């Protein structure tokens, strides 16, 4: 029986899909709200954002062991962030669908509700005490920041259908990208400082290279260039989306090592003396 | 009040896994599911190597993270500290499994049997369809405790009111009892020995103590 942390096997790509869809859908709704205020025809974009969020929740439905009891998810709003996420999704769909008839103010309301939904998703991860990479408090801003950057990326991918990419959208996208870069860097620094399973840090180190190239520098360069060459806006968006989704997929399916087991002291056996503690598979202090 | 806890004397445990087998027998858990496990830990590097056998499982925490995250309220805590799962409420989301720092929870998606797809006679009799697709874990043999207490027996002292793993332990390494009773076996063991709880820094208040040396 292994005492070292190992990749959790309870949440797979289906659970990751919820975080991918929820984050990108929320970000896209926010950009759609800004686009609506700017007078752009964003109805299809709102529908796409709602479909992403619904798709993510659908993936979760596929993962649960008793799918026909899904309404039981609403039973614990007092302490469960999963229940709160389920409640938060309701006004997102209500306002989002109403926005198709009532216009930009309702899109803005849907985007606000979606931000609450995305916050709940971040808190879901943070409350998972068994997974050191998730319970790190910076996971909440990371979920928010990367979701908004992914949504901005999707919006830029849709700009060919709206005419040229608006300058405000490029600027907002660049701000979101820088925000994601800052939060991602802070998240990793805090995880390293606090101590974490060695495998978690190794996976994140390998991922960081891909995220830096695909999810940060390429989209940033393309977004800056898109001020002059509009065709590069969708490229910037696609890179940002791919980088963000890869990051979150990794966080759920590859960097989610369990706590493992630790001893504060090794026992005195027979005539021997007690010894120091141990925390196999961890960086930093022992126990 | 009553607070049931388990105490494992790491000096005595020999890693025989009798508790593991007793648990499987008592609770009819399928292959791959071990509510009671004993870790075989090697610590240090040659020539300074130590070995410890460490019983683990649900710690029946005072502040259980599994209960906090459970969206369906299937996971609950009794007044005596035992953390339970209502299999009829659980949706099988496994959020509790990722919230538990002790890897104590299991979810089995399809029936599993020891020898292929068909159950043995014993497995056929004891298979519980209600446990498929939901979260399961150690219950501290709560049915035995409740039944024993109803008969006026004392959990931890009378075998009929004591978890199967504790009853089976060949080295008297595992103990069970009421922490709130200063005269109980577990209270006395904790008073007479140095002890720790695993991952105490996470604030879960585990109800599982490890003895490692004399006080």
Interface residues (C-beta under 8 A of the other chain):
Chain A: X1 X3 X8 X10 X11 X60 X63 X64 X65 X66 X67 X69 X70 X72 X73 X74 X75 X76 X79 X80 X81 X82 X83 X86 X124 X127 X128 X129 X130 X131 X134 X256 X258 X259 X261 X262 X263 X264 X265 X266 X267 X268 X269 X274 X275 X278 X280
Chain B: X9 X10 X11 X37 X38 X39 X40 X41 X43 X44 X50 X52 X54 X56 X65 X67 X68 X69 X70 X71 X72 X73 X74 X89 X90 X91 X92 X93 X94 X95 X97 X98 X99 X100 X101 X102 X103 X107 X109 X132 X133 X134 X194 X196 X198 X199 X200 X202 X204 X210 X211 X212 X213 X214
